[in-house]
């Protein structure tokens, strides 16, 4: 499955690079490339930062844990989570 650049910018970038290396141009998300390159440089840097990748992973982990335990997502810690688990803002 092709990762969406709106939901998984890192996964999308890795997959896009792979498709470009393999010259599979018909599979490349050129609209996504145009959108990402044309975006404000600070927004792009922020979206690609390790802090945001970790924060996204933490959010996904909480969602999965909530589904597996039938607990509400708000029952999982976020306030006391390490700073790199919280969304970075430039």
N, C-alpha and C positions, 0 to 999 in steps of 0.2 A: 504494500500500500504506500502511496506517495504521501509523505507528510505535508501538511498544510503550513505555509509560512506564517499564517496568522496564529496557529496553535503551537507549532513546534519549529521555531526559526532555526535552531541549531540542526535538528534532524533534516529539515528541508534544505538547508545550505549544504550539508554533507551529501545528501542524495542528489541535489542539483549539480554539485561538483563532479560526482561520480558519472552522472549522465553526460555532462559536458566532456569529460575525459574519454568516455566511450563513444562520443560523437552521436549520441542518440537524441538528436535535436527535436524529433517529433514528440518526445516524452518530456522535454524541458518546459518548466513553468515560466515562460518568458514574461508573462504579466506580473508574476510574483517578483521576478528579478528586477523589472522596471520599477515596481512599487518600492522594493527594498533599497535599490540604488538611489531612487529619487527622494527617499524619505530624509528628513532632517538628520544630519550626521550624528548629533547627540542622541537622538532616539535610537538610531541603528546601533551605536556603541552600547547604549543602555540595554537594548534587547539582546545583544550578544554577550553581555558581561557574565562572568562566572556567577556572580551573586544572583542574577536573575535566573540562570539555569538551575542553580540550587534551590531557589525559591519556588520555581515551577515544579521541580521534582518533589519538593516537600508538599506542595499543594496536591499533587497527584497522589502521593503516598497517603495523605490524610483522606482523600476521597475514596481510595481503595480500602483503607482501614475502616472507614465508616460503613462502606457496603458490606464488608466481611463480618463486622461486629454488630451491625444494625444500630450502631450509635449515631448520633447526630454529629456532623462535621465540627460544630461549635464546641463539642465535648473534648476535642483534641487540642493540645497546647499550640498556641501561636504567639501569644504575647511574650512568653519567656523563652521562645525559640532563639537560637543564636542569630545575630544580626544578618548573617548571610542566608538565612532562610526567609527573610522578609524582602519584599520587592524593593529594589534599588531605584532611586529617583535622581535623575541628573538635574 
